[in-house]
Amino acid sequence: MAPSRLQLETLSRSPAARKLRFLKKLRCTLSFERRAWATGARHVAGVDEAGRGSLFGPVVAAAVILDPEYRIRGLRDSKLISEKVREELAERIRERALACAVAEVDAAEIDRINIYQASRLAMRLAVAQLALSPDHLLVDAMVLDWPATQTRIIHGDARSASVAAASILAKVERDRLLRHWDGLFPQYGLAAHKGYGTPQHLESLALHGPSPMHRQSFAPVWNSTRPQEVLDFMLEEESEEAAAAPLRRD
């Protein structure tokens, strides 16, 4: 069913839609990489995560060392490109990068140490699994416990090609996992919403209760009619996913 005109106008005015318009204006370049190369760094790794705001399953991180001699065209924030393009870019990244790695931290560990620390841990694990040891890290909005110089980049996945590549790999891998788990937990519709707090997902949680792979520490999102401030970032991330998705008009 096609969205109404009011729904389209409301979505276009939402904070998530405004943020996406802002992100689309940012240029994803190699400027941060060039600055690191200019200091003598040889293996500059971009690092990012996917699934921080989801209610289900792991947070997935990736680390990518791009080849300075080969430009992969089309790299940008994974939220700004379609699933098909993400899949194509992920294949090219794996083929052309000097090194890349993906790591995950499961829901039980997220509940134990909190989502922020779990995201940092997943990023650190991804860096540790790189076949080449990085001598500089470009990290999306975080600093990691890692013995190398680092650049913390706000909106890094929309500004740095290496971080964008990591964003794409992490997103593609996490979406693949969620499609697999959709077959094991069909009652939640995971393939459609990837575990985020959509109305469909919240309704299925109310009906069936959480699975063992749901993040138990995120329970206030399900049970409260007014989201707690500490959980606002989850709703923001889910709204960004919805705003970035193409609207059906049929």
VOTORNU-954400 format. One record per atom (N, C-alpha, C, O): x, y, z; residue in one letter. Coordinates in steps of 0.02 Angstrom, whole numbers, padded with zeros to 5 digits, always signed. Layout:
<domars>
XYZA ...
</domars>
This chain:
<domars>
+00042-00060+00000M +00000+00000+00000M +00044+00063+00000M +00092+00067+00038M +00027+00110-00043A +00067+00171-00050A +00059+00215+00011A +00004+00221+00038A +00114+00248+00034P +00108+00293+00090P +00067+00355+00071P +00069+00376+00013P +00031+00382+00119S -00009+00441+00106S +00037+00502+00098S +00095+00500+00116S +00008+00555+00071R +00047+00617+00063R +00069+00643+00130R +00125+00669+00137R +00026+00638+00181L +00043+00661+00248L +00101+00620+00275L +00147+00648+00306L +00100+00554+00265Q +00155+00511+00288Q +00221+00531+00255Q +00273+00533+00288Q +00218+00544+00190L +00279+00564+00154L +00306+00630+00180L +00366+00637+00189L +00261+00678+00193E +00282+00743+00218E +00311+00738+00288E +00360+00771+00305E +00279+00696+00331T +00302+00686+00399T +00371+00656+00399T +00415+00677+00437T +00382+00604+00357L +00446+00571+00353L +00500+00619+00330L +00556+00618+00355L +00483+00661+00281S +00532+00708+00254S +00553+00761+00304S +00607+00790+00298S +00509+00774+00355R +00525+00824+00405R +00557+00795+00468R +00576+00832+00513R +00563+00729+00472S +00587+00697+00532S +00661+00712+00544S +00698+00725+00496S +00684+00709+00607P +00755+00720+00621P +00800+00672+00582P +00854+00691+00559P +00778+00609+00574A +00818+00560+00538A +00825+00580+00465A +00879+00574+00436A +00770+00605+00435A +00773+00626+00365A +00818+00687+00357A +00856+00692+00309A +00814+00734+00405R +00858+00792+00402R +00931+00772+00408R +00975+00799+00373R +00944+00724+00452K +01013+00701+00460K +01038+00668+00396K +01095+00678+00376K +00996+00628+00365L +01016+00595+00303L +01030+00645+00247L +01077+00637+00208L +00989+00698+00245R +01003+00750+00195R +01071+00783+00208R +01108+00798+00162R +01087+00792+00272F +01152+00820+00291F +01208+00773+00271F +01258+00795+00242F +01200+00708+00285L +01252+00660+00269L +01264+00655+00194L +01321+00646+00171L +01210+00661+00155K +01217+00657+00082K +01259+00715+00055K +01288+00709+00001K +01261+00770+00091K +01300+00828+00069K +01375+00821+00084K +01416+00856+00054K +01392+00775+00129L +01462+00765+00146L +01497+00726+00090L +01467+00684+00058L +01561+00742+00080R +01600+00708+00029R +01641+00652+00060R +01678+00663+00108R +01635+00593+00032C +01674+00536+00055C +01738+00532+00013C +01735+00515-00046C +01794+00549+00043T +01857+00555+00005T +01913+00517+00041T +01902+00483+00091T +01973+00523+00013L +02033+00494+00043L +02074+00546+00080L +02133+00535+00093L +02044+00602+00098S +02083+00656+00129S +02112+00635+00196S +02170+00651+00211S +02073+00599+00237F +02099+00576+00302F +02155+00525+00292F +02205+00525+00329F +02146+00482+00243E +02197+00432+00228E +02262+00466+00204E +02316+00447+00225E +02255+00516+00161R +02314+00551+00135R +02353+00585+00191R +02415+00587+00191R +02316+00613+00239R +02351+00645+00296R +02391+00594+00335R +02447+00607+00357R +02362+00535+00344A +02398+00482+00381A +02457+00457+00340A +02511+00446+00368A +02447+00447+00275W +02503+00424+00233W +02559+00476+00233W +02618+00457+00231W +02542+00539+00236A +02592+00593+00235A +02637+00591+00297A +02693+00616+00296A +02611+00563+00351T +02651+00558+00413T +02696+00496+00414T +02735+00486+00460T +02691+00455+00361G +02731+00395+00357G +02693+00330+00369G +02722+00276+00363G +02629+00335+00386A +02589+00274+00395A +02582+00237+00329A +02571+00268+00277A +02589+00172+00330R +02584+00131+00269R +02518+00094+00266R +02488+00087+00212R +02495+00070+00322H +02433+00030+00324H +02381+00067+00367H +02379+00059+00428H +02339+00105+00334V +02288+00146+00368V +02222+00107+00365V +02197+00092+00311V +02195+00092+00423A +02134+00051+00427A +02074+00094+00447A +02076+00130+00496A +02020+00089+00408G +01956+00119+00427G +01917+00069+00467G +01917+00009+00452G +01882+00092+00519V +01847+00047+00565V +01777+00074+00579V +01769+00133+00592V +01727+00030+00576D +01658+00051+00590D +01618-00010+00613D +01641-00067+00608D +01557+00003+00637E +01514-00051+00661E +01444-00045+00631E +01427+00006+00602E +01405-00098+00638A +01335-00099+00617A +01294-00135+00669A +01316-00184+00699A +01233-00111+00680G +01187-00144+00726G +01188-00120+00797G +01163-00154+00841G +01217-00062+00809R +01221-00036+00878R +01151-00026+00907R +01141-00039+00966R +01103-00003+00867G +01037+00012+00893G +00986-00044+00886G +00928-00035+00903G +01008-00102+00861S +00962-00157+00853S +00944-00188+00920S +00981-00182+00969S +00886-00221+00923L +00864-00256+00984L +00884-00329+00983L +00876-00364+01034L +00910-00353+00927F +00922-00425+00918F +00992-00437+00892F +01017-00401+00849F +01023-00489+00920G +01085-00514+00892G +01146-00471+00906G +01144-00427+00948G +01200-00486+00870P +01264-00454+00886P +01271-00385+00856P +01233-00365+00813P +01321-00349+00881V +01346-00290+00847V +01406-00315+00806V +01447-00353+00831V +01409-00294+00743V +01461-00318+00697V +01505-00260+00677V +01481-00206+00661V +01570-00272+00677A +01618-00219+00658A +01662-00245+00602A +01671-00305+00593A +01690-00198+00564A +01737-00215+00511A +01795-00167+00512A +01789-00110+00534A +01852-00190+00487A +01911-00149+00478A +01937-00161+00407A +01940-00218+00384A +01956-00107+00373V +01977-00112+00303V +02039-00069+00292V +02041-00010+00311V +02089-00098+00261I +02148-00061+00238I +02144-00057+00162I +02155-00107+00128I +02129+00001+00136L +02123+00010+00064L +02192+00014+00031L +02242+00034+00062L +02194-00006-00032D +02255-00001-00072D +02261+00071-00098D +02218+00094-00135D +02314+00107-00080P +02321+00176-00104P +02325+00181-00180P +02312+00234-00209P +02343+00126-00213E +02352+00126-00285E +02288+00108-00323E +02287+00110-00385E +02235+00090-00287Y +02173+00070-00321Y +02113+00104-00288Y +02102+00097-00228Y +02076+00140-00328R +02018+00176-00301R +01954+00135-00313R +01939+00117-00370R +01918+00121-00260I +01853+00088-00266I +01800+00143-00269I +01787+00177-00220I +01770+00150-00326R +01720+00204-00335R +01654+00186-00302R +01634+00128-00300R +01620+00237-00277G +01553+00227-00248G +01551+00218-00174G +01497+00208-00146G +01609+00219-00140L +01610+00209-00067L +01577+00268-00032L +01593+00326-00046L +01531+00253+00013R +01498+00304+00054R +01463+00269+00111R +01462+00207+00114R +01435+00307+00156D +01398+00281+00214D +01350+00227+00191D +01310+00237+00145D +01352+00168+00224S +01311+00111+00203S +01237+00126+00206S +01198+00095+00170S +01215+00174+00248K +01144+00191+00252K +01120+00228+00191K +01060+00232+00178K +01167+00256+00152L +01148+00298+00096L +01146+00261+00030L +01133+00291-00023L +01159+00196+00031I +01158+00157-00031I +01113+00097-00024I +01100+00073+00032I +01089+00072-00079S +01041+00017-00078S +01076-00049-00060S +01137-00055-00062S +01035-00098-00041E +01062-00163-00023E +01101-00194-00080E +01155-00222-00070E +01075-00188-00141K +01109-00217-00199K +01177-00185-00209K +01227-00220-00221K +01181-00119-00205V +01245-00084-00214V +01293-00102-00158V +01352-00111-00169V +01267-00107-00096R +01309-00126-00040R +01342-00194-00053R +01401-00203-00041R +01302-00242-00077E +01328-00309-00090E +01382-00307-00143E +01433-00341-00137E +01371-00268-00196E +01421-00262-00249E +01485-00230-00224E +01540-00253-00240E +01477-00177-00185L +01536-00143-00158L +01574-00188-00108L +01635-00187-00107L +01537-00225-00068A +01570-00270-00020A +01614-00321-00056A +01669-00336-00033A +01590-00346-00111E +01631-00394-00150E +01694-00361-00177E +01748-00391-00175E +01687-00300-00203R +01746-00264-00229R +01795-00247-00173R +01855-00250-00183R +01769-00229-00114I +01812-00213-00057I +01853-00275-00039I +01913-00271-00029I +01819-00332-00033R +01855-00394-00015R +01907-00413-00067R +01959-00441-00050R +01893-00399-00131E +01940-00416-00184E +01999-00367-00188E +02055-00388-00201E +01987-00302-00176R +02037-00251-00191R +02072-00222-00130R +02126-00192-00138R +02045-00229-00071A +02078-00201-00012A +02142-00240+00003A +02147-00299-00012A +02190-00206+00033L +02251-00240+00055L +02235-00290+00110L +02267-00343+00114L +02188-00273+00152A +02167-00318+00206A +02098-00295+00231A +02083-00236+00231A +02058-00343+00252C +01994-00327+00283C +01974-00383+00330C +01994-00441+00320C +01935-00366+00380A +01914-00416+00430A +01848-00394+00461A +01833-00334+00465A +01809-00443+00483V +01745-00431+00515V +01743-00469+00580V +01767-00525+00584V +01714-00438+00632A +01708-00470+00697A +01640-00452+00727A +01610-00402+00708A +01617-00492+00774E +01553-00479+00806E +01557-00491+00881E +01598-00530+00905E +01513-00458+00917V +01504-00469+00989V +01431-00485+01000V +01387-00447+00980V +01417-00542+01031D +01349-00567+01034D +01306-00531+01086D +01330-00490+01125D +01242-00547+01085A +01193-00512+01127A +01208-00522+01201A +01199-00475+01241A +01231-00582+01221A +01245-00594+01291A +01301-00548+01316A +01298-00522+01372A +01353-00539+01275E +01408-00496+01294E +01386-00423+01294E +01408-00383+01336E +01343-00404+01247I +01315-00336+01247I +01279-00323+01313I +01287-00270+01343I +01239-00371+01335D +01202-00363+01398D +01250-00359+01457D +01236-00325+01507D +01307-00393+01452R +01354-00395+01508R +01395-00330+01514R +01406-00305+01569R +01418-00303+01457I +01465-00246+01461I +01436-00181+01434I +01469-00129+01440I +01377-00181+01406N +01340-00125+01377N +01359-00116+01303N +01412-00137+01281N +01314-00085+01266I +01321-00082+01193I +01380-00038+01171I +01412-00053+01121I +01395+00014+01208Y +01452+00057+01189Y +01517+00017+01193Y +01557+00017+01145Y +01528-00016+01250Q +01589-00055+01258Q +01591-00115+01210Q +01644-00134+01186Q +01532-00143+01196A +01529-00200+01149A +01547-00177+01079A +01580-00214+01042A +01526-00117+01060S +01544-00090+00994S +01619-00079+00989S +01649-00097+00938S +01649-00051+01041R +01721-00041+01042R +01759-00108+01039R +01810-00114+01005R +01732-00158+01075L +01763-00224+01075L +01760-00255+01006L +01810-00283+00982L +01702-00252+00974A +01695-00280+00907A +01744-00247+00858A +01775-00281+00817A +01751-00180+00863M +01798-00145+00820M +01870-00168+00833M +01908-00180+00786M +01887-00174+00897R +01955-00196+00914R +01969-00266+00889R +02024-00280+00864R +01920-00311+00894L +01928-00379+00869L +01937-00380+00793L +01977-00419+00767L +01900-00337+00759A +01907-00334+00686A +01977-00311+00667A +02008-00339+00622A +02003-00259+00701V +02070-00235+00687V +02122-00290+00701V +02169-00298+00662V +02112-00327+00755A +02160-00379+00774A +02162-00435+00722A +02212-00470+00717A +02108-00445+00685Q +02104-00499+00636Q +02131-00480+00568Q +02133-00522+00523Q +02151-00417+00558L +02179-00396+00494L +02243-00434+00478L +02284-00446+00523L +02251-00453+00416A +02312-00490+00396A +02373-00445+00397A +02429-00469+00405A +02364-00380+00390L +02418-00331+00396L +02408-00290+00459L +02351-00271+00475L +02461-00276+00495S +02455-00237+00556S +02449-00163+00539S +02494-00136+00508S +02394-00131+00558P +02385-00060+00541P +02430-00015+00584P +02440-00028+00643P +02456+00038+00553D +02495+00086+00591D +02458+00152+00602D +02485+00198+00632D +02396+00155+00577H +02353+00212+00593H +02281+00189+00584H +02265+00154+00537H +02238+00211+00630L +02167+00193+00627L +02125+00256+00615L +02136+00308+00644L +02076+00249+00570L +02024+00299+00560L +01960+00267+00586L +01935+00219+00558L +01934+00295+00640V +01879+00263+00676V +01818+00309+00676V +01823+00369+00688V +01761+00279+00663D +01698+00318+00662D +01678+00336+00734D +01650+00294+00769D +01693+00397+00754A +01668+00427+00816A +01692+00394+00881A +01664+00406+00934A +01745+00353+00877M +01770+00321+00938M +01846+00321+00937M +01878+00333+00886M +01875+00306+00996V +01946+00292+01002V +01952+00222+01031V +01917+00205+01079V +01995+00181+01002L +02000+00111+01022L +02062+00098+01065L +02111+00135+01061L +02059+00046+01105D +02118+00024+01143D +02162-00015+01095D +02158-00076+01090D +02205+00022+01059W +02248-00010+01009W +02313+00030+01004W +02311+00091+01003W +02371-00004+01000P +02435+00030+01001P +02454+00058+00932P +02503+00037+00902P +02415+00106+00909A +02430+00140+00846A +02399+00210+00850A +02351+00221+00886A +02427+00257+00812T +02396+00323+00810T +02327+00317+00779T +02314+00274+00737T +02282+00362+00800Q +02213+00357+00778Q +02184+00426+00762Q +02206+00477+00790Q +02136+00426+00717T +02096+00486+00703T +02024+00469+00715T +01996+00425+00682T +01992+00504+00761R +01921+00494+00775R +01883+00542+00730R +01892+00602+00732R +01839+00514+00688I +01804+00554+00637I +01729+00552+00649I +01698+00499+00644I +01699+00609+00665I +01627+00613+00671I +01596+00606+00601I +01619+00637+00553I +01545+00564+00595H +01515+00547+00530H +01569+00518+00484H +01570+00532+00424H +01614+00478+00512G +01669+00451+00474G +01648+00410+00414G +01682+00411+00363G +01593+00373+00420D +01572+00331+00364D +01545+00372+00306D +01536+00344+00251D +01532+00436+00316A +01511+00480+00261A +01568+00525+00237A +01558+00563+00190A +01627+00520+00269R +01681+00567+00253R +01746+00532+00233R +01786+00560+00195R +01758+00472+00259S +01819+00436+00244S +01804+00373+00204S +01760+00334+00222S +01839+00364+00148A +01828+00305+00106A +01841+00240+00144A +01805+00191+00135A +01893+00239+00186S +01910+00179+00223S +01856+00161+00274S +01837+00103+00282S +01832+00212+00310V +01779+00200+00359V +01714+00180+00324V +01678+00137+00348V +01700+00211+00266A +01641+00191+00228A +01646+00119+00206A +01596+00082+00208A +01705+00097+00184A +01715+00027+00165A +01701-00019+00223A +01670-00072+00215A +01726+00000+00283A +01713-00040+00342A +01638-00041+00359A +01611-00093+00378A +01606+00016+00352S +01534+00021+00364S +01495-00027+00319S +01448-00060+00341S +01515-00030+00256I +01481-00073+00207I +01491-00146+00224I +01443-00185+00224I +01553-00166+00239L +01565-00236+00256L +01528-00257+00319L +01499-00312+00321L +01527-00214+00369A +01493-00231+00432A +01418-00237+00420A +01386-00284+00445A +01389-00191+00382K +01318-00192+00368K +01298-00253+00328K +01248-00286+00343K +01336-00269+00276V +01321-00327+00234V +01325-00392+00275V +01282-00435+00268V +01376-00398+00317E +01383-00459+00357E +01327-00464+00408E +01299-00519+00417E +01309-00409+00440R +01255-00413+00490R +01188-00429+00457R +01149-00468+00484R +01175-00398+00400D +01112-00414+00365D +01110-00487+00344D +01057-00518+00346D +01167-00515+00324R +01170-00586+00306R +01152-00630+00367R +01114-00678+00361R +01180-00612+00425L +01165-00650+00486L +01091-00646+00503L +01060-00696+00522L +01062-00587+00496L +00991-00578+00514L +00945-00616+00466L +00894-00643+00487L +00963-00620+00402R +00924-00660+00355R +00927-00734+00374R +00877-00770+00369R +00986-00756+00397H +00992-00826+00419H +00949-00839+00481H +00914-00889+00485H +00952-00794+00530W +00915-00804+00592W +00840-00795+00582W +00800-00818+00622W +00820-00761+00528D +00749-00756+00513D +00719-00825+00503D +00661-00836+00520D +00758-00871+00474G +00733-00939+00465G +00726-00977+00531G +00685-01023+00536G +00766-00959+00580L +00763-00992+00646L +00711-00961+00691L +00683-00994+00734L +00699-00896+00682F +00650-00860+00723F +00601-00822+00677F +00599-00761+00678F +00561-00858+00638P +00518-00825+00588P +00464-00780+00618P +00437-00737+00583P +00448-00790+00682Q +00394-00752+00712Q +00410-00678+00720Q +00365-00637+00733Q +00474-00659+00713Y +00493-00589+00725Y +00501-00547+00661Y +00505-00486+00665Y +00504-00579+00603G +00513-00541+00541G +00581-00508+00535G +00586-00452+00510G +00633-00542+00558L +00700-00512+00562L +00727-00492+00493L +00763-00442+00489L +00711-00529+00441A +00738-00513+00375A +00714-00445+00351A +00749-00411+00313A +00656-00424+00374A +00627-00360+00352A +00657-00301+00390A +00676-00251+00360A +00662-00306+00457H +00683-00248+00496H +00752-00254+00527H +00776-00208+00559H +00785-00311+00517K +00854-00323+00540K +00861-00314+00616K +00915-00297+00641K +00807-00325+00652G +00811-00323+00725G +00798-00256+00756G +00800-00250+00818G +00786-00204+00717Y +00774-00137+00745Y +00703-00133+00773Y +00661-00176+00761Y +00690-00080+00812G +00628-00075+00850G +00570-00048+00808G +00539+00002+00828G +00556-00079+00753T +00500-00058+00712T +00434-00079+00745T +00434-00122+00789T +00378-00049+00725P +00313-00071+00752P +00301-00146+00744P +00275-00178+00789P +00320-00173+00686Q +00312-00245+00675Q +00351-00286+00726Q +00326-00335+00753Q +00413-00265+00738H +00456-00302+00785H +00430-00297+00856H +00428-00346+00893H +00411-00236+00876L +00385-00227+00944L +00320-00266+00955L +00308-00292+01009L +00278-00269+00903E +00216-00307+00909E +00231-00382+00917E +00199-00416+00957E +00279-00407+00879S +00296-00478+00884S +00328-00494+00952S +00318-00548+00979S +00366-00446+00979L +00395-00456+01046L +00341-00458+01099L +00344-00499+01145L +00291-00415+01092A +00235-00415+01140A +00196-00481+01136A +00171-00505+01187A +00192-00509+01076L +00153-00570+01066L +00192-00632+01087L +00164-00677+01119L +00256-00636+01068H +00294-00697+01078H +00346-00692+01133H +00373-00743+01155H +00361-00632+01156G +00415-00623+01204G +00482-00626+01168G +00485-00646+01110G +00536-00607+01202P +00602-00607+01170P +00631-00677+01161P +00616-00722+01200P +00671-00685+01109S +00708-00747+01098S +00773-00745+01138S +00790-00693+01166S +00809-00801+01141P +00873-00801+01177P +00925-00754+01145P +00975-00737+01177P +00914-00733+01083M +00962-00691+01048M +00943-00617+01051M +00978-00575+01023M +00888-00601+01084H +00872-00530+01094H +00915-00502+01150H +00936-00537+01195H +00928-00438+01145R +00969-00404+01196R +00926-00388+01257R +00886-00341+01256R +00934-00428+01308Q +00890-00423+01366Q +00898-00355+01401Q +00850-00331+01432Q +00955-00324+01398S +00965-00259+01430S +00930-00203+01394S +00926-00147+01419S +00903-00216+01334F +00867-00166+01296F +00792-00171+01308F +00752-00140+01273F +00772-00209+01358A +00701-00221+01372A +00659-00158+01380A +00601-00158+01359A +00685-00102+01409P +00643-00042+01414P +00615-00018+01347P +00562+00014+01346P +00650-00031+01293V +00625-00010+01228V +00559-00046+01213V +00514-00016+01182V +00553-00108+01234W +00492-00146+01220W +00436-00127+01267W +00378-00123+01247W +00453-00116+01330N +00402-00112+01382N +00378-00042+01398N +00323-00034+01425N +00417+00009+01382S +00399+00077+01400S +00364+00113+01343S +00383+00107+01285S +00311+00149+01361T +00276+00189+01310T +00315+00252+01294T +00303+00284+01243T +00361+00271+01338R +00402+00330+01327R +00475+00309+01331R +00500+00296+01386R +00512+00307+01275P +00580+00282+01276P +00624+00321+01324P +00618+00382+01330P +00668+00285+01359Q +00713+00317+01405Q +00767+00355+01365Q +00786+00335+01311Q +00791+00410+01393E +00839+00452+01358E +00902+00414+01339E +00930+00425+01285E +00924+00369+01381V +00985+00331+01368V +00978+00287+01307V +01028+00266+01278V +00916+00273+01286L +00904+00229+01229L +00884+00268+01167L +00865+00237+01117L +00888+00334+01168D +00867+00374+01111D +00906+00357+01048D +00879+00359+00993D +00971+00340+01056F +01012+00327+00997F +00986+00267+00959F +00995+00263+00898F +00954+00219+00994M +00926+00161+00960M +00871+00181+00912M +00868+00159+00855M +00827+00224+00938L +00771+00247+00896L +00796+00289+00839L +00768+00287+00784L +00848+00329+00850E +00877+00370+00797E +00906+00327+00742E +00895+00340+00683E +00942+00275+00761E +00972+00231+00711E +00919+00195+00671E +00925+00188+00610E +00867+00172+00705E +00813+00137+00670E +00776+00185+00623E +00757+00165+00568E +00767+00248+00645S +00733+00297+00603S +00775+00314+00541S +00748+00324+00487S +00841+00317+00550E +00885+00330+00493E +00880+00273+00442E +00879+00286+00382E +00876+00211+00466E +00869+00154+00421E +00804+00161+00381E +00803+00151+00321E +00750+00179+00416A +00685+00185+00383A +00684+00242+00333A +00657+00236+00279A +00715+00298+00353A +00716+00357+00309A +00760+00345+00247A +00746+00372+00194A +00812+00304+00255A +00856+00291+00198A +00826+00241+00149A +00845+00241+00091A +00780+00199+00173A +00751+00149+00130A +00705+00180+00079A +00670+00229+00094A +00704+00154+00017P +00658+00182-00033P +00585+00171-00012P +00568+00118+00013P +00544+00221-00022L +00473+00216-00006L +00436+00182-00063L +00447+00197-00121L +00392+00136-00046R +00350+00105-00096R +00293+00151-00114R +00261+00180-00071R +00279+00157-00178R +00226+00201-00201R +00174+00163-00241R +00132+00193-00274R +00176+00097-00238D +00127+00059-00277D +00062+00051-00241D +00016+00020-00267D 
</domars>
